[in-house]
Amino acid sequence: MDTYVILRRGAWGSPEELEQVAARSKQVGDDEMSDDIRWIRSYVTNEPDGRLGTVCVYQASSPEAIREHASRVGMPADEVIAVADTVVVRPDPAAA
């Protein structure tokens, strides 16, 4: 599997809406597509219009698998970008 970053811009109106979609995303990935996709982590972003977006890190068999996963979940995959390398300077900070 390769590593990808997925941008989902302004897809959610509230934290509760995002939480519901995240639960569905995990279920689809773990139960329906476990050979093709693994959700690693997501960063939730505040979009200029007040909505929430995400920057997600996944491992997947292909960009098509990521788009299929997003389609099954009912969420966007605005941009799917292959990761060339990882540089960790410090671990992720604890959640606020």
C-alpha positions in Angstrom: 0.0 0.0 0.0 1.1 3.6 -0.7 0.4 6.6 1.5 -1.9 9.4 0.3 -3.1 12.8 1.6 -6.8 13.5 0.8 -8.2 17.1 1.0 -11.9 17.4 1.8 -12.7 21.1 1.7 -15.7 22.5 3.6 -17.6 19.2 3.6 -19.2 19.4 7.0 -21.4 22.0 8.8 -20.7 20.8 12.3 -18.5 18.6 14.5 -21.4 16.2 15.0 -21.9 15.8 11.2 -18.2 15.1 10.8 -18.3 12.6 13.7 -21.1 10.7 12.0 -19.3 10.5 8.7 -16.0 9.5 10.4 -17.8 6.6 12.1 -19.1 5.5 8.7 -15.7 6.0 7.1 -14.1 3.7 9.7 -16.8 1.1 9.3 -16.5 1.0 5.5 -12.7 0.9 5.6 -12.5 -1.8 8.3 -15.4 -4.0 7.3 -15.8 -3.6 3.5 -12.4 -2.5 2.1 -9.8 -3.7 4.6 -7.5 -5.1 1.9 -7.5 -1.8 0.0 -7.5 1.1 2.5 -6.4 2.1 6.0 -7.3 5.4 7.6 -4.2 6.6 9.5 -5.2 10.1 10.8 -7.1 13.3 9.9 -6.6 16.9 10.7 -9.9 19.0 10.9 -9.6 22.4 9.3 -11.7 25.6 9.8 -12.7 26.7 6.4 -13.2 30.4 5.5 -17.0 30.0 5.2 -17.3 28.5 8.7 -17.6 24.9 7.6 -15.2 22.1 8.5 -12.8 20.4 6.1 -10.2 17.7 6.6 -6.7 16.8 5.6 -6.6 13.0 5.8 -3.7 10.5 5.7 -4.6 7.1 4.3 -2.7 4.1 3.1 -4.4 2.5 0.0 -3.8 0.2 -2.8 -4.6 3.0 -5.3 -6.1 6.5 -5.7 -9.1 4.7 -7.2 -9.6 2.8 -3.9 -9.6 6.1 -2.0 -12.3 7.5 -4.3 -14.3 4.3 -4.1 -14.1 4.5 -0.3 -15.2 8.1 -0.3 -18.1 7.3 -2.6 -19.3 4.4 -0.4 -19.2 6.7 2.7 -20.8 9.7 0.9 -18.0 12.2 1.4 -15.8 14.1 -1.0 -12.2 13.4 -2.0 -11.4 16.8 -3.6 -7.8 16.0 -4.0 -5.9 12.7 -3.7 -2.1 13.3 -3.5 0.5 10.6 -3.3 3.0 11.0 -0.5 6.7 10.9 -1.6 8.2 10.7 1.9 7.5 11.5 5.5 9.6 13.8 7.7 8.7 13.8 11.4 10.3 16.7 13.3 8.0 16.3 16.3 5.1 14.0 17.1 1.6 15.4 16.6 0.5 17.6 19.5 -2.2 16.3 21.8 -5.7 17.1 20.9 -7.0 20.5 22.1 
